[in-house]
């Protein structure tokens, strides 16, 4: 007699437990230490049971990355200032982005690791990434529609993301070695990006 089918709630709960165990191992010992056997030991189940929830380690890591993106999104939105004008709004998002990467550096590196399959192979991971990006696009579109900023909101969002991500990848790799510290760079980068759009609008 086969095992009973898992309902969506049970499936989601166990996937979440396995992903949290994966992240715990990663934070303690690094990416190479992750295996189904170690994750199973952490959760207290047979390592063969994990195959009911994830076909392979890449899928398990994709779920862990998805959970990191959900936390990242919640972290930024909780610190977003929406009622003090465009400059304050964009600066609040940028500083929240940077703060997450500073406070959760390991998770940030895992989320954007080049050693992972394309995110579109895992729809839940891609959706979590897309939700966060679309929120930024919508915030920018508000100011474009109000006439305070000129340009394509999606292109502007990419410019913000590329600049912030590039900055944080240099920071996490300890490569900010040319005379400016992280806290000296965030505001000027955002100001220049905004000024480019406002000067074009004028």
Secondary structure, DSSP 8 states (H G I E B T S, - for coil): -------HHHHHHHHHHHHHHHHHHHHHH-GGG--HHHHHHHHTS-GGGGGGT-SSHHHHHHHHHHHHHHHHHHHHHHH---SS-HHHHHHHHHHHHHHHHHHTHHHHHHHT-SSS--GGGSHHHHHHHHHHHHHHHHHHHHHHHTTSS-S-HHHHHHHHHHHHHHHHHHHHTT---SS--HHHHHHHHHHHHHHHHHHHH-
